[in-house]
């Protein structure tokens, strides 16, 4: 409990999957997640936002 009387929890678990191997090729990209485009990579590739909610909304 903190000084304001609130409780906090932190959980850690093992998902059972093997550890991810590091990238040894020396190549890396950056990904910017946004609203206009779902993602834009550092090489300029753009991925449109799928807008799942908008597709299924009824008037």
The first five atom37 places (N, CA, C, CB, O) and aatype in JSON, in Angstrom:
{
  "aatype": [20, 20, 20, 20, 20, 20, 20, 20, 20, 20, 20, 20, 20, 20, 20, 20, 20, 20, 20, 20, 20, 20, 20, 20, 20, 20, 20, 20, 20, 20, 20, 20, 20, 20, 20, 20, 20, 20, 20, 20, 20, 20, 20, 20, 20, 20, 20, 20, 20, 20, 20, 20, 20, 20, 20, 20, 20, 20, 20],
  "atom_mask": [
    [1, 1, 1, 1, 1],
    [1, 1, 1, 1, 1],
    [1, 1, 1, 1, 1],
    [1, 1, 1, 1, 1],
    [1, 1, 1, 1, 1],
    [1, 1, 1, 1, 1],
    [1, 1, 1, 1, 1],
    [1, 1, 1, 1, 1],
    [1, 1, 1, 1, 1],
    [1, 1, 1, 1, 1],
    [1, 1, 1, 1, 1],
    [1, 1, 1, 1, 1],
    [1, 1, 1, 1, 1],
    [1, 1, 1, 1, 1],
    [1, 1, 1, 1, 1],
    [1, 1, 1, 1, 1],
    [1, 1, 1, 1, 1],
    [1, 1, 1, 1, 1],
    [1, 1, 1, 1, 1],
    [1, 1, 1, 1, 1],
    [1, 1, 1, 1, 1],
    [1, 1, 1, 1, 1],
    [1, 1, 1, 1, 1],
    [1, 1, 1, 1, 1],
    [1, 1, 1, 1, 1],
    [1, 1, 1, 1, 1],
    [1, 1, 1, 1, 1],
    [1, 1, 1, 1, 1],
    [1, 1, 1, 1, 1],
    [1, 1, 1, 1, 1],
    [1, 1, 1, 1, 1],
    [1, 1, 1, 1, 1],
    [1, 1, 1, 1, 1],
    [1, 1, 1, 1, 1],
    [1, 1, 1, 1, 1],
    [1, 1, 1, 1, 1],
    [1, 1, 1, 1, 1],
    [1, 1, 1, 1, 1],
    [1, 1, 1, 1, 1],
    [1, 1, 1, 1, 1],
    [1, 1, 1, 1, 1],
    [1, 1, 1, 1, 1],
    [1, 1, 1, 1, 1],
    [1, 1, 1, 1, 1],
    [1, 1, 1, 1, 1],
    [1, 1, 1, 1, 1],
    [1, 1, 1, 1, 1],
    [1, 1, 1, 1, 1],
    [1, 1, 1, 1, 1],
    [1, 1, 1, 1, 1],
    [1, 1, 1, 1, 1],
    [1, 1, 1, 1, 1],
    [1, 1, 1, 1, 1],
    [1, 1, 1, 1, 1],
    [1, 1, 1, 1, 1],
    [1, 1, 1, 1, 1],
    [1, 1, 1, 1, 1],
    [1, 1, 1, 1, 1],
    [1, 1, 1, 1, 1]
  ],
  "atom_positions": [
    [[0.86, -1.16, 0.0], [0.0, 0.0, 0.0], [0.91, 1.23, 0.0], [-0.98, -0.01, 1.23], [1.92, 1.27, 0.7]],
    [[0.53, 2.24, -0.82], [1.33, 3.46, -0.82], [0.78, 4.46, 0.19], [1.37, 4.08, -2.23], [-0.15, 4.15, 0.93]],
    [[1.35, 5.66, 0.2], [0.98, 6.65, 1.21], [-0.46, 7.16, 1.07], [1.93, 7.82, 1.15], [-1.02, 7.72, 2.01]],
    [[-1.07, 6.96, -0.12], [-2.46, 7.39, -0.32], [-3.46, 6.27, -0.06], [-2.64, 7.93, -1.73], [-4.66, 6.45, -0.26]],
    [[-2.96, 5.11, 0.37], [-3.84, 3.99, 0.67], [-4.2, 3.12, -0.52], [-5.08, 4.49, 1.29], [-5.07, 2.26, -0.41]],
    [[-3.54, 3.34, -1.67], [-3.84, 2.55, -2.87], [-2.91, 1.35, -2.95], [-3.72, 3.41, -4.14], [-1.75, 1.41, -2.55]],
    [[-3.44, 0.25, -3.48], [-2.65, -0.95, -3.7], [-2.29, -1.07, -5.17], [-3.42, -2.2, -3.22], [-3.06, -0.64, -6.04]],
    [[-1.15, -1.64, -5.46], [-0.71, -1.87, -6.82], [-0.2, -3.3, -6.91], [0.38, -0.86, -7.25], [0.31, -3.85, -5.93]],
    [[-0.34, -3.9, -8.09], [0.13, -5.26, -8.3], [1.04, -5.29, -9.52], [-1.06, -6.25, -8.47], [0.82, -4.55, -10.48]],
    [[2.03, -6.13, -9.48], [2.91, -6.35, -10.61], [3.0, -7.85, -10.83], [4.33, -5.72, -10.36], [3.26, -8.61, -9.89]],
    [[2.78, -8.3, -12.06], [2.78, -9.72, -12.37], [3.9, -10.03, -13.35], [1.42, -10.17, -12.94], [4.18, -9.24, -14.26]],
    [[4.53, -11.16, -13.17], [5.57, -11.64, -14.07], [5.29, -13.11, -14.31], [7.0, -11.41, -13.49], [5.09, -13.87, -13.37]],
    [[5.29, -13.52, -15.58], [5.04, -14.92, -15.87], [5.89, -15.37, -17.04], [3.55, -15.17, -16.16], [6.37, -14.55, -17.83]],
    [[6.07, -16.67, -17.15], [6.82, -17.28, -18.24], [5.8, -17.81, -19.25], [7.77, -18.42, -17.73], [4.96, -18.62, -18.89]],
    [[5.88, -17.35, -20.51], [4.91, -17.8, -21.51], [5.27, -19.15, -22.11], [4.8, -16.77, -22.62], [4.51, -19.69, -22.92]],
    [[6.41, -19.71, -21.74], [6.8, -21.02, -22.22], [7.4, -21.02, -23.62], [5.63, -21.92, -22.19], [7.82, -22.07, -24.1]],
    [[7.45, -19.87, -24.27], [8.01, -19.78, -25.62], [9.52, -19.61, -25.53], [7.38, -18.62, -26.41], [10.03, -19.07, -24.55]],
    [[10.25, -20.07, -26.56], [11.7, -19.88, -26.53], [12.05, -18.4, -26.62], [12.37, -20.66, -27.69], [11.29, -17.6, -27.17]],
    [[13.2, -18.04, -26.08], [13.65, -16.65, -26.12], [13.86, -16.2, -27.56], [14.95, -16.47, -25.31], [14.25, -17.0, -28.41]],
    [[13.6, -14.93, -27.83], [13.8, -14.37, -29.17], [15.29, -14.21, -29.41], [13.06, -13.01, -29.32], [16.02, -13.7, -28.56]],
    [[15.73, -14.65, -30.59], [17.15, -14.53, -30.92], [17.43, -13.11, -31.41], [17.56, -15.57, -32.0], [16.61, -12.55, -32.14]],
    [[18.55, -12.53, -31.03], [18.87, -11.17, -31.47], [19.15, -11.13, -32.97], [20.09, -10.63, -30.69], [19.55, -12.13, -33.56]],
    [[18.95, -9.97, -33.58], [19.21, -9.76, -35.0], [20.72, -9.64, -35.18], [18.48, -8.49, -35.53], [21.34, -8.69, -34.7]],
    [[21.31, -10.6, -35.88], [22.76, -10.6, -36.08], [23.17, -10.06, -37.45], [23.3, -12.0, -35.89], [24.36, -10.04, -37.77]],
    [[22.2, -9.63, -38.26], [22.5, -9.13, -39.6], [22.94, -7.67, -39.59], [21.3, -9.29, -40.49], [23.44, -7.18, -40.6]],
    [[22.76, -6.98, -38.48], [23.13, -5.58, -38.42], [22.08, -4.66, -39.01], [24.42, -5.37, -39.11], [22.32, -3.46, -39.16]],
    [[20.92, -5.21, -39.36], [19.84, -4.4, -39.94], [18.79, -4.15, -38.87], [19.22, -5.09, -41.18], [18.45, -5.04, -38.09]],
    [[18.27, -2.95, -38.85], [17.21, -2.61, -37.9], [16.32, -1.56, -38.55], [17.8, -2.09, -36.54], [16.76, -0.8, -39.41]],
    [[15.06, -1.52, -38.13], [14.14, -0.49, -38.61], [13.43, 0.12, -37.41], [13.11, -1.08, -39.63], [13.36, -0.48, -36.34]],
    [[12.91, 1.31, -37.62], [12.08, 1.95, -36.61], [10.64, 1.92, -37.1], [12.55, 3.41, -36.33], [10.4, 2.0, -38.3]],
    [[9.7, 1.8, -36.18], [8.28, 1.78, -36.53], [7.56, 2.84, -35.72], [7.65, 0.38, -36.29], [7.64, 2.85, -34.49]],
    [[6.86, 3.73, -36.42], [6.07, 4.78, -35.78], [4.61, 4.4, -35.92], [6.35, 6.19, -36.41], [4.1, 4.29, -37.03]],
    [[3.93, 4.18, -34.81], [2.51, 3.83, -34.82], [1.71, 5.11, -34.7], [2.16, 2.83, -33.67], [1.97, 5.93, -33.81]],
    [[0.73, 5.3, -35.59], [-0.02, 6.54, -35.58], [-1.5, 6.33, -35.86], [0.55, 7.49, -36.59], [-1.99, 5.2, -35.87]],
    [[-2.21, 7.44, -36.08], [-3.65, 7.39, -36.34], [-3.96, 7.41, -37.83], [-4.34, 8.54, -35.65], [-4.81, 6.65, -38.3]],
    [[-3.28, 8.28, -38.59], [-3.53, 8.36, -40.03], [-3.1, 7.08, -40.71], [-2.8, 9.56, -40.63], [-3.84, 6.49, -41.49]],
    [[-1.89, 6.65, -40.41], [-1.38, 5.37, -40.89], [-1.17, 4.49, -39.67], [-0.05, 5.53, -41.72], [-0.69, 4.96, -38.63]],
    [[-1.52, 3.22, -39.79], [-1.35, 2.29, -38.68], [0.11, 2.25, -38.26], [-1.85, 0.88, -39.06], [0.43, 2.25, -37.07]],
    [[1.0, 2.21, -39.25], [2.43, 2.19, -38.96], [3.2, 2.76, -40.14], [2.91, 0.75, -38.64], [2.8, 2.6, -41.29]],
    [[4.31, 3.43, -39.84], [5.24, 3.93, -40.84], [6.62, 3.48, -40.4], [5.16, 5.51, -41.0], [7.04, 3.73, -39.27]],
    [[7.33, 2.81, -41.3], [8.67, 2.32, -40.94], [9.72, 3.35, -41.33], [8.95, 0.97, -41.63], [9.45, 4.28, -42.1]],
    [[10.92, 3.18, -40.81], [12.0, 4.13, -41.06], [12.44, 4.12, -42.52], [13.18, 3.83, -40.17], [13.12, 5.05, -42.96]],
    [[12.08, 3.08, -43.29], [12.41, 3.08, -44.71], [11.3, 3.71, -45.56], [12.68, 1.66, -45.19], [11.38, 3.7, -46.79]],
    [[10.26, 4.25, -44.9], [9.19, 4.97, -45.6], [7.96, 4.14, -45.93], [9.72, 5.53, -46.84], [6.99, 4.68, -46.46]],
    [[7.97, 2.85, -45.65], [6.8, 2.01, -45.91], [5.65, 2.43, -45.0], [7.13, 0.51, -45.71], [5.84, 2.65, -43.8]],
    [[4.45, 2.55, -45.58], [3.28, 2.96, -44.81], [2.23, 1.84, -44.83], [2.67, 4.27, -45.37], [2.0, 1.22, -45.86]],
    [[1.62, 1.61, -43.69], [0.58, 0.59, -43.56], [-0.68, 1.29, -43.09], [1.01, -0.54, -42.57], [-0.69, 1.95, -42.05]],
    [[-1.76, 1.14, -43.87], [-3.02, 1.81, -43.54], [-3.63, 1.26, -42.26], [-4.0, 1.67, -44.68], [-3.44, 0.1, -41.9]],
    [[-4.37, 2.14, -41.59], [-5.09, 1.76, -40.38], [-6.27, 0.89, -40.8], [-5.55, 3.02, -39.57], [-7.07, 1.33, -41.63]],
    [[-6.41, -0.32, -40.26], [-7.5, -1.21, -40.7], [-8.9, -0.71, -40.34], [-7.3, -2.57, -40.11], [-9.87, -1.12, -40.98]],
    [[-9.03, 0.15, -39.35], [-10.31, 0.74, -38.95], [-11.42, -0.31, -38.8], [-10.74, 1.78, -39.98], [-12.49, -0.18, -39.4]],
    [[-11.16, -1.35, -38.02], [-12.13, -2.43, -37.81], [-13.44, -1.92, -37.24], [-11.55, -3.49, -36.89], [-14.51, -2.35, -37.67]],
    [[-13.39, -1.02, -36.29], [-14.61, -0.51, -35.68], [-15.45, 0.24, -36.71], [-14.28, 0.42, -34.49], [-16.67, 0.05, -36.76]],
    [[-14.82, 1.08, -37.52], [-15.54, 1.87, -38.51], [-16.28, 0.97, -39.5], [-14.56, 2.79, -39.27], [-17.39, 1.29, -39.92]],
    [[-15.68, -0.18, -39.88], [-16.3, -1.1, -40.83], [-17.58, -1.72, -40.27], [-15.32, -2.2, -41.2], [-18.51, -2.0, -41.02]],
    [[-17.63, -1.93, -38.96], [-18.74, -2.65, -38.35], [-19.76, -1.77, -37.66], [-18.21, -3.64, -37.37], [-20.73, -2.27, -37.08]],
    [[-19.56, -0.45, -37.7], [-20.52, 0.45, -37.08], [-21.81, 0.49, -37.89], [-19.93, 1.87, -36.95], [-21.79, 0.42, -39.12]],
    [[-22.92, 0.6, -37.2], [-24.22, 0.74, -37.86], [-24.74, 2.14, -37.57], [-25.24, -0.35, -37.38], [-24.54, 2.66, -36.47]],
    [[-25.39, 2.74, -38.54], [-25.94, 4.09, -38.36], [-27.18, 4.07, -37.53], [-26.23, 4.74, -39.7], [-27.77, 5.12, -37.28]]
  ]
}
